[in-house]
Amino acid sequence: QVQLVESGGGSVPAGGSLTLSCEASKSIVPSSCVGWFRQTPGKEREGVASIKSDDGSISYAESVKGRFTISKDNAKNILYLQMNNLKPADPAVYYCAAEQRNPGWVWPCFEYGANYWGNGTEVTISS
């Protein structure tokens, strides 16, 4: 069982920056996708960014391209999401997720969901 714990959420003015962190209880890197999702009340959870560990490929939602950067520190089992130029559409609860994959799986990360979820960290825009 892998536990994911997010941190780094908070309130910033529009245009500001935040860095979210997600610490995993053990390494899930060797055969996995890791990523960030977000959810606002009344809406479905949406993918924000992901990293596919076997080839290092990174994917972003169109709405965050050029503003958010996903990265990971394999030695520390920590996933990051650097969020710059935060916009009014960005406030949400941000969740870290991980998917265990078998070798040879060719579909995109989280195509069939995640195996593990964190409890979320909230990001808001201050007025």
N, C-alpha and C positions, 0 to 999 in steps of 0.2 A: 504494500500500500504506500502510495506517495502522498504526502501532504504538501499543499502549496499555500504560502502565506504572503499576501500582498501588503505593501506599505507604500507610503509616499503621497497618498491622496491629500487633498486640501482645497483651499479656496484661493484663487488668484484672479487678478483683473484680466479682462479680455486682452489678448495679446501677450499675456504672460506665459511662463514656462513651468512645467513640473516634470519630475522624473519619478516614475513608478518602479517599484522593485517587487520581484516575486521570488521568494526563497523556497526551494524544493527540499524536502526532507532527505532525499537521496537522489543520486544521479538517474535521470531518465533520458539523458542525452543520446546514448548510443543508438537507439532505435525509436525515434520519437519526432513528433512535431510539438513545439511549444508556442504559445501565442497569447494574445490579449483580445478580450472581448469587452463590450460595454452594453449596458442596458439602462434605459430610462423607464419610469413608470408607465405602464400601459403599452409598452413596445416590446418587441422580441429582442432577445440578445443578438447583437451583431458582431461579426468579426472585425477587428481593428488591424491586427498585424500578426504575422506568424513566421516562424523559422522552421524549415524542414532540415532536420539534423543530418541526414545522410548526404545531402549535396550542398547544404548551406543556403539553399534558395530562400528568399524572403519575399513575402507578399504583404501588400498594404491595401486597405480599403481606399477607394478613390477619394473619399472625403478627407483623408488624413495624409495622403501622399505629399511629400515635400515639407511636411510639418512635424510628423512623428517619426521616430527612429527606434526600431526594435534591435536589441542586442542581448547577448548572453555571456556570462562568465562561467565556462564549463567547470573550472577548478573549484569555484565556490557554489555551483549549482544555483545561480541567480540569473533571472531573466529581468531585463529592463525595458522600459518604454519611456523614451525621452519625448516629451510633448512640448512643442514650441508654438508660438502664435496661437494660443488657445482661442477658440471662437465660441460664440453663444451656443452652437450646436454640439459642442464637445462635452458639456457636463453630463455625468452619468456615473453609475457604479461600474468600475472597471474590474474585470475578472481575469485572472491568470488561468490558463488551461494547458493541459498536456494530453497528448494522444500517443499511446504505444502502437507502433506499427511493425508489421512483419516485413522482412526483406522482400523487395520486389513489388511492394504496393506502389502503384503509379498515380493514384488519384490524389487530388490536392489535400493539403492538411485539413483536418477536421471535416472532411466531406461527410463522414458518418458520425460526427460528434466527438466528444472528448472523453477520455477515461477518468481524468482528474480535474477538479475545479478548486480554486481558492474561494474564500468567502467574500472577496471583493473589497475595494477601497474606493471611496467616493471622491469625485472631482467636481468642484463647483466653480462658477465664475462670480467673483465679487463685484458689487456695483460701486 
